[in-house]
């Protein structure tokens, strides 16, 4: 089975097509090696690391509810601040998700998590730093797969909200 035939990549392609993003679906590329980090993906594609949309899944707690997945599509040039993510979403706490939690909620493994193709829609924040790039590259469901899109394309396909995810939280948010 080629990576393009991988079930997670097929789900991503189908989700992109269903969302009317045919060019993104048709643009899925298989890289020669796993690109589990933004730096590796940028090197393989010959682009700036900031043009890579890292799909970071966090555990978000909301007042006694079971932990929910929170997807931060972050420019590869910096890190998302969990306290900022909490402030932006109204979560009481945001923390790192373990591989089992990520797989359960996305159907994909860390290093290949795409913005779409999950069992259900995730709470999603899209890093405003990605606006600086005409083409943004996102994972396509497998550590060797990526697809071209835009900042606006990420917002549209995920139903996400634009946010400065790397900014420090407002002064009134506890550390």
Buried (B, 14 or more C-beta within 10 A) or exposed (E): EEBBEBEBBBBBBEBBEEBEBEEBBEBBBBBEEBBBBBEBBBBBBEBBBBBBBBBBBBBBBBEEEEBBBBBBBBBBBBEBBBBBBBBBBEBEBBBEBEEEBBBEBBBBBBBBBBBBBBEEEBBBBBBBBBBEBEEBBBBBBBBBBBBBBBBEBBBBBBEBEBBBBBBEBEEEEEE
